[in-house]
Amino acid sequence: MKLVIVESPAKARTIEKFLGSEYQVEASYGHIRDLPGSADEIPARVRAQPWATLAVDVEHDFAPIYVVPKDSQKRVRELRKMVSAADELLLATDEDREGESISWHLVEVLEPKVPVRRITFHEITRSALEEALANPRAVDEQLVRAQETRRILDRLYGYSLSPVLWKKVRTKLSAGRVQSVALRLVVEREEERQAFHTAEYWDVRARLAAPQGELTADLVAIDGTRLASGKDFDADSGQLLADAAVRLLGEQEATAIAQAAPAATPWVVTRVERKETRQRPAPPFTTSTLQQAASSRLRMSPKQTMAVAQRLYEGIELGGGEREGLITYMRTDSLTLSEKALADAGGYIRETFGDAYHGGARRYRTSAKSAQEAHEAIRPTEITRTPEAVAPRLQREELALYRLIWERAVASQMSDALLDNSTLELTATVNDTAHTFRATGSILRFPGFLRVAGGDRQDVILPPLEEGDRVGGAGAADTGVRVLGAAPERHETRPPARYTEASLIKKLEEEGIGRPSTYTPTLSTLQDREYVIKKAGYLVPTFVGMAVIHLLRRHFPQYVDVKFTARMEEALDDIAAGERDWKDFLASFYFGEGGHGVGLAQRIDDELPKIEYPSIRVGDDPESGQPIEVRIGRSNVYVQRGEGGEGDRVTLPVDLLIDELTAEKVLELLAARSRAEEPLGTDPESGQQVYARLGPYGAYVQLGESADGAKPKRVSLPRGKGVDDVDLDYALRLLALPRVLGTDPDSGSPVTAGLGRYGPYVERGGRYKNLRQEDEVFTVTLEQALALLAQAGRTVLKELGPHPDTGRTLEVLSGRYGPYVTDGKTNASLPRGADPEALSREEALALLAEREKKGPGKRPRRGAKGGKGGKKSPAGKGRKK
């Protein structure tokens, strides 16, 4: 028997369909060995060493200390038994550094006594698998060393710099080689936006009627001088650039031109330009461009895109029990297509569209700085397998992504599109001043690749005018064109757009930072650490994220420098190619040996005493002139004016972002805090003072003050209500919640009404139903509550199909504490801010698996960030799932 080991069960199920009974296919479930992820995983034999926390012996050639995590130990025992009974071991993990590393760790841990072969393939098809089996090889030690060096380097970086952040910013933060540079890009884009000065400029748009239909023409010049546009303004000052030879229109002048120009007939055609242009198809997808296209066209996050692509790669049922992968490996930076794929695409295009649509194979090469070109581009495994052919067997998001990949791959091999582009300039003379208007048009002469990837393009046809023709006055009847009117148009310069997840990945790729396998984990880390949040799809740095970058940029600039990180990637490529010694490279990075200046360890020792707690300058108090700064507290973020004395410091709401925090907003918050210090009145029953206050999670009412360590009773205000909307009567009604409405006559359980995190509710025996209006919590009767509780209790937000192992239906439900996924046995809450409608089956299975690993536990209190446990890895385990 030959034992084949892959990473995932889904991949194993697909491969085993192609192999005979002499093969047994099993999954390792990702890495079975890694550096310790928590303090209690560090082996006892090294805990006394000064480098134990790193789990890397920096004193002896950076030897890593590997452990088999508890959740992998059972699987390791099972695999050892299988290996002992096998005649041969075939390692079929993914064809990249991570996959090579997994194979190496399997050999190291399982210690097989039988022949070991490494097989690789970039698509899960019968032909690819047969070719791989016919051409086995040994594990590539250079690729393993490169991946191991990356893992050690990232551990040294994260575990050395993260403690600096714990001491000087806040605990439970992390630094990371790629993550911190990505965060710097997001923060510096926000700083550019803050420094940006908006400028206003105007132009005029005319409407013309022609036999071909109505068209528009924009004023572009006055007496031959070009009108100013956004590119002519300085972003920092908002002023026209000194060397900009342009005419700046204001509202008054633009309005006057718009009123006078239509009457200044005839308009004369002063320039006509017609030329044929070619539009070339885009190359097939890489990981980065697939994530960008899926984001813009399908509204999929990079994480969701990769989860769906993983399913397409690992395969679907094609009928008759056969299973096959639909796309090639989806973690790639290559634009290359195999000769077979080029031939298949050419044959399909000629047969489907005709010979004119295929002018020969197109070959592309990437322009990315650090592309490894180790795989093919992402393409369908079979070009002839159209989206329509597989649609019945795919979920909605799977079909949408497959269609995107299929269309891009086919279009990349098709002929150019041919277009006739035309430009028409007309001059209207007003008060002896020439005003030039421009209209542009485009006609598709030959669609080429646009037959497949053209979208909803429409022709814009200009009238067949020639130079000297007159429009709108005498002679207008000859051309059939007349001026309908004109209107002034206001424009303003815009700050650079914030990064989206997709555009940040594009920037990282352009700068040579990270690899296809690291993009999605990097984005997840930034959001999990609450360094950035998503606002309308854009990444906005939090105050904590900004403080982290301020500190790292000021004291460790080279380690968050874009070029430094890109050079690290190049060095890792050199190690993979056998052109650089990995130990020397780590020594130069950590100790500064080999003429590379001060290393990371010494730099931290030198800088740590100099570091002050970072602050973020907001501005100055317009009245007192005192500086206003944001500071990071142990459990909250606060803003202070001047030295931050009594009345000059206030906690910021957690949902307040940097672009919303102005000096005026700070004064408003300080004033609200000052008012909150005054009680609303006295509770007649307890005699305690009642307050309405603003905390980091919103406004609330409070009964009394803290005493002997006991917290006073607090109740959050309903959505939309602030501290100024609360009087004593309303506060006492809130503090009296939850109300006991009575007893259920059937069960004997008390029925209550209250106000919780997800709004007003009624409850009986642990079962909740939400009320529609906040004020109903004060008026709902026992009978009404019982009727509401008697209604069907499940609100299904999305169905995800059957669980692949148990067959139980996967559903996303609306629950008391937010949306959650369930298979009828295990429930797992969705991450904060996750869209239930966007949740994929793969993500749901991952959430359920993680919940099952944790086992039963207590429900976290409101606002809790996590439970107890071992010390967490500051940079994350980085384990391949």
C-alpha positions, 0 to 999 in steps of 0.5 A: 500500500502506498500512503499519500499525504496532503494538507486537507480532507477535501483535497484528499477526497478529490485525489483518492477518486483518481487513484487505485486501491493500492493507494491510501490518501490521508490529510495532515490538516495543515502543519503538524509541527511549528514553533511554540504558539504559547508559553506552555508549549515551550519544552521544559528543557529550554525554558531556562534559556534566555532565548526560550520565549523566541523558541529560536536558539540565537546562540547556536545558528538560530536552531528552531525549537519545534513542537507538535501542538496538542490539536495535532498530536492525535493526528500524528499518532494516526499517521505514524501507524499508517506509515508503518503499514505502508510500502511507500510514502508520497508527499502531495502537499501544495507546490509552494514553499509552505507546502514543501515545508509541510512535507519536510516536517512530515518526514521529520516527525513521522520518521518513515522507514519506507521510501519517500517521494515528493509529488507536485501538481498545480491542478487536481486533474487526472492527467496532472496527477498521473504526470506527478506520479510518473515524475516524483522527486525528493523534498527540495531542501532549499525551498524548505530552508527559505520557508524555515528562514522566513518563519524564524525571521518573522518570529525574531521580528514579532517576538522582539518588537511586540514586547516593546509595544506592550510596554509603551502602548498597550498589552496584547499588541503585535508587530510583524515584518509584513503586517507592520509595513502594511499598517504603515501604508494605511496610516500614512495614507490617512495622514496624507488625507489629513494634510490634504487641502481641498481646492475648488475649480469650475468648468462648463458642460454644454449639451448638443443635439445631433441626428445620432442623439444628444451629446455633451461637450466640456469647456477645456480652454479659453483663448487657447489657455487650458482650464485648470483640473485637479492635477494642477493643485498642490495637495498640501496647500490646495493652491495652484502649482506654480508652474501650472500654465492654466486658467482657473475658473470661479463660480461667477465666471463659469456661470456667465460663460454658461449663460452666454455661450449657447447664444454665441452662434455659430459654434465652429468646428476647430479640430476633428481627430479620428484614429483607430486604437487597439485594446489588449486583453488583460493577462490571466489572474494571479492571486493579487489580481484575482482578489482585486477583481473579485473585490470590485466586481463581486464584492468579495473580500480577499479572505472570502475569495481565497476560501471560494477559490480553495473549494474550486481548486480542491474539486467538486462532484462532476457526476458518477462519483467523480471529483475534479478540481476546476481551477489551477493552484490559486496562490501564485504570482505567475502570468504563465500558462502551460503549452497545453492550456494555450493550445486548448484555449486557442482551439476553443476560441477558434471553434466558438468565435472564429479564426479572427478571434485568435491570432496565436498564443499570447504569453505574459510575464509579470512586472511585479518586483518579486514574482517567483513565477513558480506556478501557472497563472490561475486558470480553469483546468479545462477551458472547454468546461464553461461556467454554464456547464458547471453551474448546476453543481456550484454554489452562487459565489463559487459560480461567480468566481469561476466565471470570473476566472474562466472569462479572464483566462479565455479573454487573455488568449483572444485578439485585440479589440479594435475601436474608432476613437474620435475627438471633436472640438468646437469653439464659441466666441463670447465677447471676442474670447474663444471658448473651446469645448471638447466632445469624445466618442468611441465606436467598437469596430471589432470586439475581439476579447470583448466578446467574452470580457466586455461588460456593458460597454456602449458606443458613443457616436459623434456626428460626422462633422469636419473642420470649419463646419458651423453648429447652432447658427447659420449653416447649422441646417447642413450639419443637423447639430444645434446647441441646447444649452450649457451649465456651470459645473463645480469640482473639487480636488479629492484627497487620495483614496483610502486603501481597500483590502484589494488595493492594499494587496495591490500596493504590497505586490507592487512594492515586493512585500509579502507573497500570495500566501501572506496577503490574506493573513496579513489583512486578517491580523490588522483587523483582528488586532484592531489596528484598522477597521473597515468603513464603507469598504475602506481600511481606516486606522484606529488610534491604536494602529496609528500609535503603533506606527508612530512609535515604530516609525520614530524608533525603528524606522528601518524595520517598517520601511517598505524597501527594507521589507522588500529586500528581506523578500529578495534575500529569501528568494536567494536562499530558495535558489541556493545563492545565500546562506540562511544562517548568515542572513539571520545573523546579519538581521538579528545581530548585525553581523557581516558588516550590516550595521546594528542588528535588531536585538541591539537596536531594541536595547538602544532605543527602549530607554528613549521611547515615550508613550506615543500620542496623536496630535489632533490640533489646538483648542481654538479658545485656549490654544492648548494642544489636543492629543489622543493617548492610548490607555490600558483599556481605552483611548482618551483625548486630553487638552493641555496637561490633561487635568481635571475636566481636560480628559475624556474617553473616546467612543470606540466607534469614533475614527480619526477623520471624525475627531476634530478640535470642535468634537473634542470640546463637545466631548469635554463639555458632555463629560462635564455635564455628566459629572452633575447628577440627574437627581436622586433615586427615591428608593435607594437614595443614591445619585443617578447619572447619565454618562458617556463611555467608550461603548456609548451613553449609559445611565448609572446608579450611585458610585463605585464602593468597596470595589463593587461596580454601580449598576449601569444600563446602556441607552437605546440607540439614537439617544445621548446623555442630553436626551435623558432626564431623571424619570427616564433614567430610573425607568431604565435602571429598573430593567429588566422588568418582571412581567409575570410567570408563564402559566405553562412552565412556571418560568418568570417572563421578563422584558429588558434592554440588551446589546441587540435591542429590547427583548422579552425572555423566558427560560433563556429564550429571547425574542426582540421587540420592535421598538425600544419603548415597548420594553416599558409597556409590553404585557405578559400576554403580549410577551407570551404570544411573541415567545410562542412564535417560531424562534429561529430566524434563518439568515442563510443556508449553506448546504450540508456538512461534508462529514455529517450531512447536517444542514449548515445555517446562519441564524440570528441569535440573542448575541448576534448572528451565528452558524450552526450544524444543529449540534455546534454553534459558532458566533460570527466574527465582529462585523462579519456579514452573514450574507457573505459567509461561505460554507468553508468559513462556516466549517472553519468557525465550527471546527474552531468552536469544537476545539475549544469545547464547552465554555462560559459565555464571555461577558460583554466587552470581553476580548477573550478568555484565559489561557497561555500567553498568545503569540504576538505575531500569530502562529502563521500556520497554514490552514 
